[in-house]
Amino acid sequence: MKRVFSGVQPTGNIHLGNYLGALKQFVELQEDHECIYCIVDLHAITMPQEPKVLREHILDVAALYLAVGVDPKKSIVFVQSDVPGHAELSWILTCNSYTGELSRMTQFKDKSKEKESAPTGLFTYPILMAADILLYDTNVVPVGNDQKQHIEICRDLAIRVNNKYKTKSFIVPEGRFLKEGARIMSLDDPSSKMSKSAENIHSRISLLDEPGKIKKSIMKATTDSEGIIKYDVKNKPGISNLLNIYCEMSEYTVKELEEKYQGCGYGDFKKDLVEVVNEGLKPIKERYEEIRYSGELPKILEDGAKRANLISAKTMNRVKNNVGLGIN
Ligand code: AQP
């Protein structure tokens, strides 16, 4: 069975972008893969976090993993900082990376925009992500399209270390991206991706948002003045983004939606979309409420960390041996 690894940062409530871009794949893959799903708290502290809030968000994300259908009997679910191998391998990879390649990462450029100096962790984030993946001899990484560059650098690092030490320290993983539509854009600015940390709460739909908030965010979503429901990312990015969301949350294809709403205004289309999103999220919210405060989460995460530590310890032994670290 091929091994899968992926993760989500506990930086806020998971939104439709995270769900449609990544989590939906997590659930599908666990049927015929050996899946390892992590809550990447070490990544979260690349930006300032309030400690108490971060702890709550870790449990929120874990509960949401389970609520969307990740099954801890089938998949390993754990918190990144409970497995020391992530930080340890990250250092070895840091010593095999170059500032030039890291400076080209668009996520770093976006997050450090207009800042005179940016946190070092933000700069080295792709290396920690590479360590996360390589630590588990991962074959497949299901992520949103926004992570393509980070998967490339992970593959480069794996090949580079294997070649440099003339040993096979790492399996070179493949990214598994969804079709273009799975990149969900911000509702108030369809030129940037939907994000947990964006200031405007109406720029995103979080999986736990109340129906009234969802209605407000969708009805306020930026469109254009043409009033024609047509998929055209270049000229009509707002309505194209809403069509993507509608399509991903329903059984309709984009083409079928264009036909269904021919001659209708944006208002009617948006009202229906509100219904579709609210209906789609209802069972997830119900399941989340059952799990989040049930007391079973810490045990699930502890078991997950034990299993993850066993796998990662083997990789670390092999890599340290290949690189010449330590005396055993
Ligand atoms: N807008 C998006 N569309 C599709 N996929 C997305 N992902 C994130 N945003 C979108 C995918 O979700 C997974 C988890 O992402 P993450 O939490 O690890 O980090 P991120 O990509 O930085 O997500 P956010 O929501 O934008 O968080 P903040 O605001 O904290 O930086 C990844 O697979 C990602 O591709």
Boltz pocket constraint, residues with backbone or C-beta under 6 A from the ligand:
constraints:
  - pocket:
      binder: B
      contacts: [[A, 7], [A, 8], [A, 9], [A, 10], [A, 11], [A, 15], [A, 16], [A, 17], [A, 18], [A, 19], [A, 20], [A, 21], [A, 22], [A, 142], [A, 143], [A, 144], [A, 145], [A, 146], [A, 147], [A, 182], [A, 183], [A, 184], [A, 185], [A, 193], [A, 194], [A, 195], [A, 196], [A, 197], [A, 198]]
      max_distance: 6.0
